[in-house]
């Protein structure tokens, strides 16, 4: 299946692009579909392929922003520093479909919420090269849709480089980011602890501690072409040295996630705002 998508993706990314103006619509609406390959959890040797339709909503308000695959509320902003609030989510995992977790409770859908301090080190919204640093601190929750449980805390500083029009005259945008992840023992226990009741000869009991939880590196390519947005990415988790690396539920020290999406923008506001608003 992968080979089917490689050729059209490359052709699309190299089509002549349209220039990005200094102003953009206050809001945009669209619809898209993506193909996502991801492990059941960081360190799992089981990968799933998902085909995901999704709505596309962008809102560039003074306080509330919906863009870059996150919903955020600006708390404080200067030319160089932004403090905002955002959240993310993840899909559930059935233990019956994962050999390492056979007989253990399922992993429920999860989500993260919290503030992030973002530093603009170099460049502004109109420059072709930007260097940014972010320091998000998030509370981690799981839910079975009947109740919500707080499962721990995560801190994941990230350095991000963005290159606009990386191949001249194509409008191709490249983003590269990397950084360590730190989590408390409650977060790591959710994924990597094996309670004595679920221990077997092949899966000994294990108690996960808090601390360094690996390093994440991501590379993404995106392109606007007319009313369409094309995006592809690959992300790798490196778990060597992580405090839970010896857990029997960690089957690989390197986990890879990748995906490709196409979005069709069919409606936008007449009102324009500065791209950095």
C-alpha positions, 0 to 999 in steps of 0.5 A: 500500500505504501508504494501506491501513495509515494508517487502522487505525494511527491508529484503534488509536493513539487507542483508550483505553489502560490505565495503566502501573503501577509494576511489570511482569512479570519476563519477557514472551513474545509474537510480532509482525509488522512492515512495514519500509521502509528504504534499502539503506544510508544515502545509497542511493536504493534502498528496500526493503519488508520484512514481518518476523515476530519473536519478542517477549521481554522480561526485566527482570533485575538484570544482563541486560535484553532490552527496547526492541529490544536485548539489554543487560547492565548494568555500572554503574547509579545513579539518573542514570547507566547503563553497559550493553552492547548490540548491533544488526544489519542486513540484507544488500544484493545489489549486483545489486539496487542500480544504484549498486553494480552490479558491486561486492561485496555488503554482508554482514549486519552487527552492532554491539556495544559499551558505552553510557553513558546519562544520565537528565537529567530524569524517572524511569520513572513520569513522563510526560516524560523527557529522556535522553542516551546515548553508545554506542561500538560495534564494527562487524562483517560476516559471511558466516556463515563468518567474522566481520570487524571493519569499524570503530567508531561513536560516536553520541551521542543525546538522547531525549525521551519523552512518556507519554500524549501525548494524554490518556487514550489511553495513547499514548507518543511518543519523539523522539531526535536526534544526530550519528554519527561513524565511523572510516574503516574503517566508512565505507569498508565502505559508501562507498569505491569501489576502483579495480577497481570504478571506472567512468565513472559511478562514479569511485574514491573513498576514504572517510575517518573523522569526522562521518557525518551526523545521525539523527532519529527519531520513534516512537509506541507503545501498549499495549492489552490483550495487544497493543503497537502501534508505528510510527516514522519515522527520517531520516538527514541526510548534508549535511556528512558526510565521505563525502557526495561518494562516488559511492555516496551518491545522496541526502543524506536517507535515510528509514526507517519501519515499523509493528508489532503484537505479541501478548503471550501469556505473562508471569511472575507475579513483578513487578519495578519498571519501572525494574529 
